[in-house]
Amino acid sequence: MKIFKHITVMAVAAMALFTACDNIPEDERLIYIKPAAVSRAVLIEDFTGQRCLNCPEATATIHQLQEQYGDSVVIAVAIHSGPFAWNARHTSTMPLWTAEGDAYYEYWNIEHQPMGMVSRQAPSDYPTWAAQVYEQIQHTAPVSVRLNATVDANDRQLEVNTSMMAVDGAVAGKLQLWLVEDSIVSPQIMPDGSGVSDYVHNHVFRTSINGSWGEDVAMAEGETVAREATITVSDDYNLAHLRVVAFVYNSTGVLQATQQRLEISNYK
């Protein structure tokens, strides 16, 4: 009889437990877990030109910062623009200057070159960039950004898929996608006034992928938002040297940035 009593007590306890669970409101059964913090990457927009004497010094500063922190933390884009850019009037080869670059140059009221912006803070001279980068990376990013960029070498159709998640509060701003090219051999005036015909230009802005100022994005904390964009890549650009730079920004500056080299199919 004792065994029977024990079984009965256990059954009643189990029924009481399940009944108690059923009485918990459904919206109170799940405990919200805040998304993990995300390290911040820094975007440097370097307004430069091939006829700018001190612009190679700014480029050297970027290289040093990328050596120190890694090029996934310090992401650079060289925007050839302004009075020192070498456009179609100065060379018979493909110029590094772009009309979009000039539009950015004018919009941000760049006063001289070299000059740039660190995560879309106020335009500044390159000797201050190291301190600004250090300050920026002390903070986590409020949004994570993941990128997948693929291109077919036959038709040169580039497809970019971007996934974003707000990890620290709600996020509202714009997603900007840029096409950037490395390892471009083209002339450059050096600080001593000499000209180098085989200077190697890196992280050169080529074109925007989703409009000059990007597209609106908004998400609540923990929410994921995806975007797709497609363009045809110019025959003048080397597919093997291209990458996509993606960043989310708003009126406070760049919230997060990332980059990826193109995954090329049918490449010969």
N, C-alpha and C positions, 0 to 999 in steps of 0.2 A: 504493500500500500504506500509506503514511503516513496518508492520510485514513481508511482502514478501521481502522487501529490507534487513531486518535483517537476514532472513533465507538465502538469497542469499549470503550475506557477510560471514556468518558462514560457508557455504558450500565451498566457495572459499578458505577460510582460512584453513579449514580441508584438502582440496585437496593439497594446497600448502605445508602443514605440511608433508603429506604422500609423496609428490613428493620430498621434501627435504631429508626425511629419505632414500628414494631410491637412492639418489645421494651419500650417505655415503658409502665408500668402505667397503666391508664385513669384511676385516681384521682389520678395525678400530672401529667396532661396539662393540666389547667385551673388557672390561677393565680387565687386568690381576690382580688377587688378590693373593698375596704371601701367601703360607701356614702358618698356625699358628705355633709359636715357640713350641718346644718340650723340656721338662725338661730332663736333662741328667742323666742316671743311670751309676753307676761306677762298673766295674768288677775288683775283686781282685783275681788273680791267686796265690794261696798259695802253694808253693812247700814244702811239708811236709813229715814226715815219722813217723812210730810207734816207732822207736828206737831213735827218736830225742828228747833230753831232754827239749829244750825250745820251741818246736813246740806247746805245749798246751798254751803257753803264746801268740803266734801269733793267735791261735784260739780264745782266750779270747778277743783279740783286735778286731777281726772281729765281734764277738758277740756284743761288746760294740758299734761299729759303726752301726751295724744293729739295735740295740736298739735305737740309737740316730736318725738315718735317715730313718729307715725302710728297710726291706729286698727286697723291690722293687727298692730301690735307690742304696743300696750297695749289690751287687750280688757276692757271693763268690764261688770259686771252689777250693777244696783241692786236689792237684795233688800229690799223694803218689809216690815218685820217689827218685832217687839218692841213696847214700850209706846208708842212715838211713831208707829207706823203708823196710817194712817187706814183702818179697816176698815168693814164694812157697818154697824156701829153708829153711825158718825160721818157717813156720807154716803148719800144715796139713789142716787148714781151708782155706776158700777162702781169698786170700791176697787182700789188698787194692792197692797194687802196680800194675801198668800196663806198658806194653811195650811202649804204646803211651806216657804215663807220663814221662818215661825215655827219650824218644825222645825230648819232650818239654824241659826237664831239661837240656839236652845237647845243644839243639839249642840255648836256651837263656843264656847259659853259667852261670848257677847258681853256685855261688862259695861256698855257705854253706847253712845250714838250721837251723832255718827257714829263708826263703827269699821269696819274691814275687814280683808281678808286679801289679800296680794300673793302670787300663785301658791301659795296654801294654806300659807304660812308662818304663824307665830303671829299672832293678831289684833293689830292695831296702829291707832294714831291717824293721821289723814290727813296731818299734817305730815311723817311719816316715809316716806310712800309714794314720793316722788321718789327718795330714796336707795335704797330697796329695788328699785324698778324698774331703776334704773341697774345695781345689782349683778346682778340676774337676767339682764339682756340681755348681760352679758359672757360668758355661757356658751352653748354650743350645746345644742340639744335632742337627747335620745337617741332620739326618735321623730318621724317626720313624720306629719302629719294632713291629709288632703284631704277636702273636704266638698262634697256636692251636695244641695241641698234644693229640691224642687219641690212646688207645691201647685196643685190644680185649684180654681178659684174657684167652680165649680158645687157640688161636694159638700164643698169645703174639706178634702179629704184631703191631708195633708202626708206626703211620702215623703222620708226622709233616708238618703242613702247615704254611708258614711264609710269611707275607706281609710287604713290606718295601716301604716307600715313602721318597724321598729327599725333605726336607722342607727348606733348606738354601743353595742354590747353587747345582750344579751337584755333585753327589757322585759316586766314583769308589773305589771298594775294594773287600772284601770277606765276605761272610756270613758263620759263623761257628755255628754248632749245636752240643752241648754236652749233654750226658746223665749223670745225677748226682743223687746220692742216699744219703738220710739222715737216721739217727737213726740206724746206724750200730754198734752193740756191738762187740768190738774187743779190744785186749790188747793195752796198750800205756805206754811208759816210761814217767814218770813225771819229772818236773824240779829238784826235790830232789833226783832223781835216783831210786825212787821206781817204781814198776810196778803195773798198774791197769788192772785187767783182764776184767772188765766190763765197760771200757771207751766207751762213746757214740760218734761216729764219724759222723759228718754231712757234707753236701755238698761235698761228695767224688766223684771225677771224675771216671766214669766207662768206657765210650767209646765215641768216636766221632760218629756222626750219618751221616754226609755228607763228610767224609774224614778227615784225621788228620789236614789239613789246610783249610778246607772249600771249597767253590765254588765261582767263580767270580760273582760279581754283579755290575751293572752300571745303573745309572738313572739320567735323567735331573731333574732340580727342578720342583716339582709338579707331577713328574711321579711316578707311583706305579708299583712295580715289585713283583711277587709272585714266591715262590719256594716250591716244595714238596719233601719230603724224607721219606723213609720207611726202617725199620730194624726189625729184630726179636730180642726181648729182651731175654737175657740169663735167664735161670731158676734160676740162683744163685742170681738174683736181686729181691727185694721185690717191686712189682708193686705199692703198696700203698705208698711207700716212695720215688718214683722216680719223677724227674722233668727234664724238658728240659731247658737248658740255651742256648739262642741264642744271638749272637752279630755280629755286622758288624765292620770290622777293615780294616785299610790300614797301610801304612808306618808311619803314624803319631800316631797310637795307636788305641784304641777302640773308635769308633764313637758313638755307642749306644748299649745297652744290655737290655735284658729282660729275664724273666723266667716264666715257668708255670708248675704246677703239672699235671700229666697225668690224663686225663679223661678216666676212665676204664669202658668198657662194659663187660657184662657177668661175673662180679666179684662176687665170692662167699665168 
